[in-house]
Amino acid sequence: ALALLREVSRLEAPLEELRALHSVLQTVPLSELREQAAELRLGPLFSLLNENHREQTTLCVSILERLLQAVEPVHVARNLGADLQRGLTHPNDSVKILTLSQVGRIVENSEAVTEILNNAELLKQIVYCIGGDNLSVAKAAIKSLSRISLTQAGLEALFESNLLDDVKRVMKTNDVVRYRVYELIVEISSVSTESLTYCTTSGLVTQLLRELTGEDVLVRATCIEMVTSLAYTHHGRQYLAQEGVIDQISNIIVGADSDPFSSFYLPGFVKFFGNLAIMDSPQQICERYPIFVEKVFEMTESQDPTMIGVAVDTIGILGSNVEGKQVLQKTGTRFERLLMKIGYQAKNASTELKIRCLDAISSIFYIPPEQQTDDLLRMTESWFSSLSRDPLELFRGISNQPFPELHCAALKVFTAIANQPWAQKLMFNSPGFVEYVMDRSVEHDKASKDAKYELVKALANSKTIAEIFGNPNYLRLRTYLSEGPYYVKPISTTAVEGA
């Protein structure tokens, strides 16, 4: 391999040698290449990329991908900086992706990253890669810049130099690229309060928030996703609250009834509050922004499956902890009617919406054993009866449909209630249900076998199961559990003499 590499570097038309080198490298272990890393002269290979020859470029990229794995990131950064710089401006996207993968290795290395921070031109080219047509190239550039910004030196290089002007220049390419830059800014902002300060001082966060609350409904829909990402962090939520952004989003929801185009952005705005509620306090968020809960209930009445889906997802998020369940309980009969609608959709909607309904039901009804109280158990039992005339049979019917996703989603519902005594009594008294739980022949794929095993585990580990199901059934559950999810019962055969 080394001999071929030296040969390639001396030839003007090295296509045959490149083919041979490419073939040989497939057989050389990476450990052997690492031992000889000091002898690998890669500059000539990078030079060959500059010639406009498709096969030659493809071969060089593949060879370099292999060889560069054997070279330490520090060596790449110190000795191949100029080659990386040229690679980022190459017209072939595969060369850019190769180069950015090396930049990615360098920025992950605390010793090597300083080499990049000292190379202003290379940083500039990484920024300009965000503006390219190829999404993979842009994503790799965003990832590298985000990683660089994890250090104080990286933040200073990006926000306290001419590089910020390059970022703003790239943003003007088109709407898509502008959103990519916002994505980068939100990613950096989410790391720490200090990172957020750098981003806000740059003016880019303010620009994003201005677009969020602006008049363009399509822009709003895109920006709310990024602002929701920022709200996942405590310091991000604090900043949004201080700047009055959460109040502004609430006011836009209030005015949505009179906006014929609200369906474009409303789902994102409602999701924002759903996530906010579960990350902070469901009770506080719902009390401070009552329009949020009101809008979720309204959306379940919609004829638009998209609106129903978002409402169902949000109810699932809101009801995923005990405080959220209590907030929903306070709405009284209104929530019981909503549960009836979710039960109806779980039976009659499209497959995708059915699964979303089943996932929400699983989330709403699950209570960890240590949080179960008599009041909460009475509440979930009452809720369950609101879903349909015979909820257990409803979900069993769904689980018998020939779609693994639906089957697993229905099993998740059973698993969510499996540790609650009222549900165990329902299961035990439902004809054939215990046999259905024990029957391994119902499940045919890995996901379904795993889902059934989780149900058996939830039942077997419950403190009340032996009393309610009886000892023989309890022992059958424990046996199923010890045999694992993929156990196949051996089939006994009898040998016949002379056969």
Disulfide bonds with the S-S distance in Angstrom:
none
